[in-house]
Amino acid sequence: MTQEEEIIPAPPPSAEQKRSWLTRLKAGLSKTSANLTTLFVGAKIDDDLYEELESALLMADTGIDATQFLLNALKKKVKDEKLTDASQVKTALKQLFVELLTPLQKPLVLGRHQPLVMMIAGVNGAGKTTTIGKLAKHMQTHHQSVVLAAGDTFRAAAREQLAIWGERNNVTVIAQESGDPAAVAFDAVQSAQARGTDVVMVDTAGRLPTQLHLMEELKKVKRVIGKSMVEAPHEVLLVIDGNTGQNALTQVKAFDDALQLTGLVVTKLDGTAKGGVLAAIARARPVPVYFIGIGEGIEDLQPFNAQEFVDALLS
């Protein structure tokens, strides 16, 4: 890849597209938002308010640690800044949320390896295969050629699903009928190197972190990718379902311990999602959140922006 190719930016979203995204994000987090923001309407700043806020944060899947951290920081801010109005306290909470989540905001940098090899993990039902399809489209808008490796060989449907995404996006999919996932990954990286492809995304079998033999299989896939190209995989992403609450944090810890994650994609932040889980992750295991998803459409996967997220959460 030449320097010129590397720095071609994607077309920026139009003002209308941006508004549409923010509106849908707000709708996705509306349940949590309603529980949190109504507390501050005409409220007195007292122990009752803090107790109600604690309950609302816990219900939003913020987790005990992050909830306590936010409450302690908020009480200190109220005292230090002599805040007397409930709307000021709400603004202070927003600031604290943004400060907590900003370290998770990190762009996925393309073009730093040829090819850039990405291994994608996640439990069944998290939206992993669909996310890979959307990510492929995202890469293409950044002028990157993509190869997908159908490494979820345990589930025939996953291979078929990936093939459909491949056809839709005009992307090559490397698959084997009864192949070993590590072998599929190896072939995909070799193929990408031979063809000069920019990005390889390796789908892996959906599994629970408690399935230790399957976690070992994942580690093997990672090792084999490393044999096909030095320093690969360059990105190890975990796709998590935004509706699974503290379970999502458990998954992040388990997969990070096994694979040393470089990034997260949080899906399904629509309707019943409880956005507080990002605060729990920020406190317990601050793996960067590259993208968040709020629906099925291609445009429903966008880079994570802490300020936008908190604005939607505490509007």
DRENDO-1510 file (C-alpha; in Angstrom, 1 decimal, always signed):
<recs>
REC; n; res; u; v; w
REC; 1; MET; +0.0; +0.0; +0.0 .
REC; 2; THR; +1.4; +3.4; -0.9 .
REC; 3; GLN; +1.3; +6.4; +1.5 .
REC; 4; GLU; -1.3; +8.0; -0.7 .
REC; 5; GLU; -3.6; +5.0; -0.5 .
REC; 6; GLU; -3.1; +4.8; +3.2 .
REC; 7; ILE; -4.3; +8.3; +4.0 .
REC; 8; ILE; -7.4; +8.5; +1.7 .
REC; 9; PRO; -10.1; +9.3; +4.2 .
REC; 10; ALA; -13.6; +7.8; +4.1 .
REC; 11; PRO; -16.3; +10.3; +3.0 .
REC; 12; PRO; -17.5; +12.0; +6.2 .
REC; 13; PRO; -21.1; +11.3; +7.2 .
REC; 14; SER; -23.5; +14.0; +6.1 .
REC; 15; ALA; -25.2; +16.2; +8.8 .
REC; 16; GLU; -28.4; +14.2; +8.1 .
REC; 17; GLN; -26.7; +10.8; +8.6 .
REC; 18; LYS; -25.1; +12.0; +11.8 .
REC; 19; ARG; -28.4; +13.3; +13.1 .
REC; 20; SER; -30.1; +10.0; +12.2 .
REC; 21; TRP; -27.4; +8.0; +14.0 .
REC; 22; LEU; -27.6; +10.1; +17.1 .
REC; 23; THR; -31.4; +9.8; +17.1 .
REC; 24; ARG; -31.2; +6.0; +16.9 .
REC; 25; LEU; -28.5; +5.8; +19.6 .
REC; 26; LYS; -30.7; +7.9; +21.9 .
REC; 27; ALA; -33.7; +5.7; +21.1 .
REC; 28; GLY; -31.6; +2.6; +21.8 .
REC; 29; LEU; -30.5; +3.9; +25.2 .
REC; 30; SER; -33.9; +5.5; +26.0 .
REC; 31; LYS; -34.8; +3.0; +28.7 .
REC; 32; THR; -31.7; +3.6; +30.8 .
REC; 33; SER; -31.8; +7.3; +30.0 .
REC; 34; ALA; -35.4; +7.6; +31.3 .
REC; 35; ASN; -34.5; +5.8; +34.6 .
REC; 36; LEU; -31.5; +8.1; +35.2 .
REC; 37; THR; -32.7; +11.5; +34.0 .
REC; 38; THR; -36.1; +11.5; +35.7 .
REC; 39; LEU; -34.3; +11.4; +39.1 .
REC; 40; PHE; -33.1; +14.9; +38.6 .
REC; 41; VAL; -36.4; +16.5; +37.8 .
REC; 42; GLY; -37.1; +18.9; +40.7 .
REC; 43; ALA; -35.0; +16.8; +43.0 .
REC; 44; LYS; -33.4; +17.9; +46.2 .
REC; 45; ILE; -29.7; +17.0; +46.6 .
REC; 46; ASP; -29.8; +14.7; +49.5 .
REC; 47; ASP; -29.2; +11.1; +50.5 .
REC; 48; ASP; -32.4; +10.0; +48.9 .
REC; 49; LEU; -31.3; +11.3; +45.5 .
REC; 50; TYR; -27.9; +9.4; +45.8 .
REC; 51; GLU; -29.7; +6.2; +46.8 .
REC; 52; GLU; -32.1; +6.4; +43.9 .
REC; 53; LEU; -29.2; +7.2; +41.6 .
REC; 54; GLU; -27.3; +4.2; +42.9 .
REC; 55; SER; -30.3; +1.9; +42.2 .
REC; 56; ALA; -30.7; +3.4; +38.7 .
REC; 57; LEU; -27.0; +2.9; +37.9 .
REC; 58; LEU; -27.1; -0.7; +39.1 .
REC; 59; MET; -30.2; -1.4; +37.0 .
REC; 60; ALA; -28.4; +0.1; +34.0 .
REC; 61; ASP; -25.8; -2.7; +34.5 .
REC; 62; THR; -23.1; -0.2; +35.6 .
REC; 63; GLY; -21.9; -2.8; +38.1 .
REC; 64; ILE; -21.1; -2.3; +41.8 .
REC; 65; ASP; -17.5; -1.0; +41.3 .
REC; 66; ALA; -18.3; +1.6; +38.6 .
REC; 67; THR; -21.5; +2.7; +40.4 .
REC; 68; GLN; -19.6; +3.3; +43.7 .
REC; 69; PHE; -16.8; +5.1; +41.8 .
REC; 70; LEU; -19.2; +7.4; +40.0 .
REC; 71; LEU; -21.2; +8.1; +43.2 .
REC; 72; ASN; -18.1; +8.9; +45.3 .
REC; 73; ALA; -16.8; +11.2; +42.5 .
REC; 74; LEU; -20.1; +12.9; +42.2 .
REC; 75; LYS; -20.5; +13.6; +45.9 .
REC; 76; LYS; -17.0; +15.1; +45.9 .
REC; 77; LYS; -17.7; +17.2; +42.9 .
REC; 78; VAL; -21.0; +18.5; +44.4 .
REC; 79; LYS; -19.2; +19.4; +47.6 .
REC; 80; ASP; -16.1; +20.9; +46.0 .
REC; 81; GLU; -18.0; +22.9; +43.4 .
REC; 82; LYS; -20.8; +23.8; +45.9 .
REC; 83; LEU; -23.5; +22.6; +43.5 .
REC; 84; THR; -27.0; +23.3; +44.7 .
REC; 85; ASP; -29.3; +22.6; +41.8 .
REC; 86; ALA; -30.3; +19.2; +40.5 .
REC; 87; SER; -29.6; +20.1; +36.9 .
REC; 88; GLN; -26.0; +21.0; +37.9 .
REC; 89; VAL; -25.6; +17.6; +39.5 .
REC; 90; LYS; -26.9; +15.9; +36.4 .
REC; 91; THR; -24.3; +17.9; +34.3 .
REC; 92; ALA; -21.6; +16.8; +36.8 .
REC; 93; LEU; -22.6; +13.2; +36.4 .
REC; 94; LYS; -22.4; +13.5; +32.6 .
REC; 95; GLN; -18.9; +14.9; +32.9 .
REC; 96; LEU; -17.8; +12.0; +35.2 .
REC; 97; PHE; -19.3; +9.5; +32.8 .
REC; 98; VAL; -17.5; +11.1; +29.8 .
REC; 99; GLU; -14.2; +11.0; +31.8 .
REC; 100; LEU; -14.7; +7.4; +32.7 .
REC; 101; LEU; -15.6; +6.3; +29.1 .
REC; 102; THR; -13.1; +8.4; +27.1 .
REC; 103; PRO; -10.2; +6.0; +27.6 .
REC; 104; LEU; -12.3; +3.4; +25.8 .
REC; 105; GLN; -12.6; +5.7; +22.7 .
REC; 106; LYS; -9.9; +4.6; +20.3 .
REC; 107; PRO; -9.9; +4.5; +16.5 .
REC; 108; LEU; -9.2; +1.3; +14.6 .
REC; 109; VAL; -6.1; +2.3; +12.6 .
REC; 110; LEU; -6.0; +0.8; +9.1 .
REC; 111; GLY; -3.0; +0.5; +6.8 .
REC; 112; ARG; -0.3; -0.3; +9.3 .
REC; 113; HIS; +0.3; -3.8; +8.1 .
REC; 114; GLN; +0.0; -5.6; +4.8 .
REC; 115; PRO; -2.4; -7.3; +5.3 .
REC; 116; LEU; -3.9; -6.1; +8.6 .
REC; 117; VAL; -5.1; -9.4; +10.2 .
REC; 118; MET; -8.1; -9.3; +12.6 .
REC; 119; MET; -9.3; -12.2; +14.6 .
REC; 120; ILE; -13.0; -11.8; +15.7 .
REC; 121; ALA; -14.4; -13.7; +18.7 .
REC; 122; GLY; -17.7; -13.8; +20.5 .
REC; 123; VAL; -20.4; -16.0; +22.0 .
REC; 124; ASN; -23.2; -17.3; +19.8 .
REC; 125; GLY; -26.0; -14.7; +19.5 .
REC; 126; ALA; -23.8; -11.7; +20.1 .
REC; 127; GLY; -24.1; -10.7; +16.4 .
REC; 128; LYS; -20.5; -11.7; +15.5 .
REC; 129; THR; -21.0; -12.8; +11.9 .
REC; 130; THR; -23.3; -9.9; +11.1 .
REC; 131; THR; -20.8; -7.5; +12.6 .
REC; 132; ILE; -18.0; -8.9; +10.4 .
REC; 133; GLY; -20.1; -8.2; +7.4 .
REC; 134; LYS; -20.7; -4.6; +8.6 .
REC; 135; LEU; -17.0; -4.1; +9.4 .
REC; 136; ALA; -16.1; -5.3; +5.9 .
REC; 137; LYS; -18.3; -2.6; +4.5 .
REC; 138; HIS; -16.7; -0.1; +6.8 .
REC; 139; MET; -13.2; -1.1; +5.6 .
REC; 140; GLN; -14.3; -0.7; +2.0 .
REC; 141; THR; -15.5; +2.9; +2.6 .
REC; 142; HIS; -11.9; +3.5; +3.7 .
REC; 143; HIS; -10.7; +2.0; +0.4 .
REC; 144; GLN; -9.5; -1.2; +1.9 .
REC; 145; SER; -9.7; -4.6; +0.1 .
REC; 146; VAL; -11.0; -7.4; +2.4 .
REC; 147; VAL; -10.8; -11.2; +2.7 .
REC; 148; LEU; -13.0; -13.0; +5.2 .
REC; 149; ALA; -12.1; -16.3; +6.7 .
REC; 150; ALA; -15.0; -18.6; +7.7 .
REC; 151; GLY; -13.3; -20.0; +10.8 .
REC; 152; ASP; -16.6; -20.8; +12.5 .
REC; 153; THR; -16.4; -24.3; +11.2 .
REC; 154; PHE; -18.6; -25.7; +14.0 .
REC; 155; ARG; -21.7; -24.1; +12.6 .
REC; 156; ALA; -22.5; -24.5; +9.0 .
REC; 157; ALA; -25.0; -21.7; +9.2 .
REC; 158; ALA; -22.2; -19.3; +10.1 .
REC; 159; ARG; -20.3; -20.2; +7.0 .
REC; 160; GLU; -23.4; -19.6; +4.9 .
REC; 161; GLN; -24.1; -16.3; +6.6 .
REC; 162; LEU; -20.6; -15.1; +6.0 .
REC; 163; ALA; -20.8; -16.2; +2.4 .
REC; 164; ILE; -23.9; -14.1; +1.9 .
REC; 165; TRP; -22.2; -11.1; +3.5 .
REC; 166; GLY; -19.2; -11.7; +1.2 .
REC; 167; GLU; -21.4; -11.8; -1.9 .
REC; 168; ARG; -23.3; -8.7; -0.8 .
REC; 169; ASN; -20.1; -6.7; -0.2 .
REC; 170; ASN; -18.2; -8.2; -3.1 .
REC; 171; VAL; -15.6; -9.7; -0.7 .
REC; 172; THR; -13.7; -13.0; -1.0 .
REC; 173; VAL; -14.6; -15.6; +1.6 .
REC; 174; ILE; -12.1; -18.4; +2.4 .
REC; 175; ALA; -13.9; -21.5; +3.7 .
REC; 176; GLN; -13.5; -25.3; +4.0 .
REC; 177; GLU; -16.4; -27.7; +4.2 .
REC; 178; SER; -15.1; -29.6; +7.2 .
REC; 179; GLY; -12.0; -27.6; +7.8 .
REC; 180; ASP; -10.0; -27.0; +10.9 .
REC; 181; PRO; -10.6; -23.3; +11.9 .
REC; 182; ALA; -6.8; -22.7; +12.3 .
REC; 183; ALA; -6.2; -24.1; +8.8 .
REC; 184; VAL; -8.9; -21.8; +7.3 .
REC; 185; ALA; -7.3; -18.8; +9.1 .
REC; 186; PHE; -3.8; -19.8; +7.8 .
REC; 187; ASP; -5.1; -20.1; +4.2 .
REC; 188; ALA; -6.8; -16.7; +4.4 .
REC; 189; VAL; -3.7; -14.9; +5.6 .
REC; 190; GLN; -1.5; -16.7; +3.0 .
REC; 191; SER; -4.1; -15.8; +0.2 .
REC; 192; ALA; -4.2; -12.1; +1.4 .
REC; 193; GLN; -0.4; -11.9; +1.3 .
REC; 194; ALA; -0.3; -13.4; -2.2 .
REC; 195; ARG; -3.0; -11.1; -3.5 .
REC; 196; GLY; -1.9; -7.9; -1.8 .
REC; 197; THR; -5.2; -7.7; +0.1 .
REC; 198; ASP; -5.4; -4.9; +2.8 .
REC; 199; VAL; -7.4; -6.6; +5.6 .
REC; 200; VAL; -8.1; -10.2; +6.7 .
REC; 201; MET; -11.0; -10.8; +9.1 .
REC; 202; VAL; -11.1; -14.3; +10.7 .
REC; 203; ASP; -14.4; -15.4; +12.0 .
REC; 204; THR; -14.1; -17.9; +14.9 .
REC; 205; ALA; -16.6; -20.3; +16.5 .
REC; 206; GLY; -19.1; -18.7; +18.9 .
REC; 207; ARG; -18.5; -20.1; +22.4 .
REC; 208; LEU; -19.0; -19.5; +26.1 .
REC; 209; PRO; -15.9; -18.6; +28.1 .
REC; 210; THR; -16.7; -21.6; +30.3 .
REC; 211; GLN; -16.1; -24.0; +27.5 .
REC; 212; LEU; -12.4; -24.4; +28.2 .
REC; 213; HIS; -11.7; -26.8; +25.3 .
REC; 214; LEU; -13.1; -24.3; +22.9 .
REC; 215; MET; -11.1; -21.4; +24.4 .
REC; 216; GLU; -8.0; -23.6; +23.9 .
REC; 217; GLU; -9.1; -24.0; +20.2 .
REC; 218; LEU; -9.2; -20.2; +20.0 .
REC; 219; LYS; -5.7; -19.9; +21.4 .
REC; 220; LYS; -4.6; -22.4; +18.7 .
REC; 221; VAL; -6.2; -20.3; +15.9 .
REC; 222; LYS; -4.3; -17.3; +17.2 .
REC; 223; ARG; -1.0; -19.2; +17.3 .
REC; 224; VAL; -1.4; -20.5; +13.8 .
REC; 225; ILE; -2.3; -17.0; +12.5 .
REC; 226; GLY; +1.1; -16.0; +14.1 .
REC; 227; LYS; +2.8; -18.7; +12.1 .
REC; 228; SER; +1.3; -17.5; +8.8 .
REC; 229; MET; +2.5; -13.9; +9.4 .
REC; 230; VAL; +4.9; -12.4; +12.0 .
REC; 231; GLU; +3.1; -10.3; +14.7 .
REC; 232; ALA; -0.3; -11.4; +13.4 .
REC; 233; PRO; -3.1; -11.2; +14.4 .
REC; 234; HIS; -2.7; -7.4; +14.7 .
REC; 235; GLU; -6.2; -7.0; +16.2 .
REC; 236; VAL; -8.2; -9.4; +18.4 .
REC; 237; LEU; -11.7; -8.2; +18.7 .
REC; 238; LEU; -14.5; -9.4; +20.9 .
REC; 239; VAL; -18.2; -8.8; +19.8 .
REC; 240; ILE; -20.5; -8.5; +22.9 .
REC; 241; ASP; -24.2; -8.1; +23.1 .
REC; 242; GLY; -25.1; -4.8; +24.8 .
REC; 243; ASN; -28.2; -6.4; +26.4 .
REC; 244; THR; -26.3; -9.0; +28.4 .
REC; 245; GLY; -25.2; -6.7; +31.2 .
REC; 246; GLN; -22.7; -7.9; +33.7 .
REC; 247; ASN; -22.4; -11.1; +31.6 .
REC; 248; ALA; -20.7; -9.0; +28.9 .
REC; 249; LEU; -18.1; -7.9; +31.4 .
REC; 250; THR; -17.5; -11.6; +32.4 .
REC; 251; GLN; -17.0; -12.4; +28.7 .
REC; 252; VAL; -14.5; -9.5; +28.2 .
REC; 253; LYS; -12.4; -10.7; +31.2 .
REC; 254; ALA; -12.4; -14.4; +30.1 .
REC; 255; PHE; -11.6; -13.7; +26.4 .
REC; 256; ASP; -9.0; -11.0; +27.3 .
REC; 257; ASP; -7.3; -13.5; +29.7 .
REC; 258; ALA; -7.2; -16.1; +26.9 .
REC; 259; LEU; -6.5; -13.9; +23.8 .
REC; 260; GLN; -5.2; -10.5; +25.0 .
REC; 261; LEU; -8.0; -8.5; +23.3 .
REC; 262; THR; -7.2; -5.3; +21.4 .
REC; 263; GLY; -10.7; -4.1; +21.0 .
REC; 264; LEU; -14.4; -4.5; +21.5 .
REC; 265; VAL; -17.5; -4.2; +19.3 .
REC; 266; VAL; -20.7; -3.7; +21.4 .
REC; 267; THR; -23.8; -4.7; +19.4 .
REC; 268; LYS; -27.6; -4.5; +19.9 .
REC; 269; LEU; -27.8; -1.2; +21.8 .
REC; 270; ASP; -31.4; -0.9; +20.7 .
REC; 271; GLY; -34.5; -0.8; +22.9 .
REC; 272; THR; -33.7; -2.9; +26.0 .
REC; 273; ALA; -30.0; -2.1; +26.1 .
REC; 274; LYS; -28.5; -1.0; +29.4 .
REC; 275; GLY; -25.6; +1.3; +28.4 .
REC; 276; GLY; -24.1; +1.2; +31.9 .
REC; 277; VAL; -22.1; -1.9; +31.1 .
REC; 278; LEU; -19.5; +0.3; +29.3 .
REC; 279; ALA; -18.8; +2.0; +32.6 .
REC; 280; ALA; -18.3; -1.4; +34.2 .
REC; 281; ILE; -15.9; -2.4; +31.5 .
REC; 282; ALA; -14.0; +0.9; +31.8 .
REC; 283; ARG; -13.4; +0.3; +35.5 .
REC; 284; ALA; -12.7; -3.5; +35.4 .
REC; 285; ARG; -11.1; -4.2; +32.0 .
REC; 286; PRO; -10.7; -1.0; +29.9 .
REC; 287; VAL; -10.3; -2.7; +26.5 .
REC; 288; PRO; -10.9; -0.1; +23.7 .
REC; 289; VAL; -14.4; +0.0; +22.2 .
REC; 290; TYR; -13.9; +0.4; +18.5 .
REC; 291; PHE; -17.5; +0.3; +17.4 .
REC; 292; ILE; -21.0; +0.2; +18.8 .
REC; 293; GLY; -24.0; -1.1; +16.9 .
REC; 294; ILE; -27.7; -0.2; +17.3 .
REC; 295; GLY; -29.5; -2.2; +14.6 .
REC; 296; GLU; -29.3; -4.5; +11.6 .
REC; 297; GLY; -28.4; -2.0; +8.9 .
REC; 298; ILE; -24.9; -1.5; +7.6 .
REC; 299; GLU; -24.9; +2.1; +8.8 .
REC; 300; ASP; -26.0; +1.0; +12.3 .
REC; 301; LEU; -22.4; +0.2; +13.2 .
REC; 302; GLN; -20.4; +3.4; +14.1 .
REC; 303; PRO; -17.1; +4.2; +15.8 .
REC; 304; PHE; -17.6; +4.7; +19.6 .
REC; 305; ASN; -17.6; +8.3; +20.7 .
REC; 306; ALA; -17.7; +8.7; +24.5 .
REC; 307; GLN; -19.3; +12.2; +24.4 .
REC; 308; GLU; -22.1; +11.2; +22.0 .
REC; 309; PHE; -22.8; +8.0; +24.0 .
REC; 310; VAL; -23.1; +9.9; +27.3 .
REC; 311; ASP; -25.2; +12.6; +25.7 .
REC; 312; ALA; -27.6; +9.8; +24.5 .
REC; 313; LEU; -27.5; +8.1; +27.9 .
REC; 314; LEU; -28.1; +11.3; +30.0 .
REC; 315; SER; -29.9; +13.6; +27.6 .
</recs>
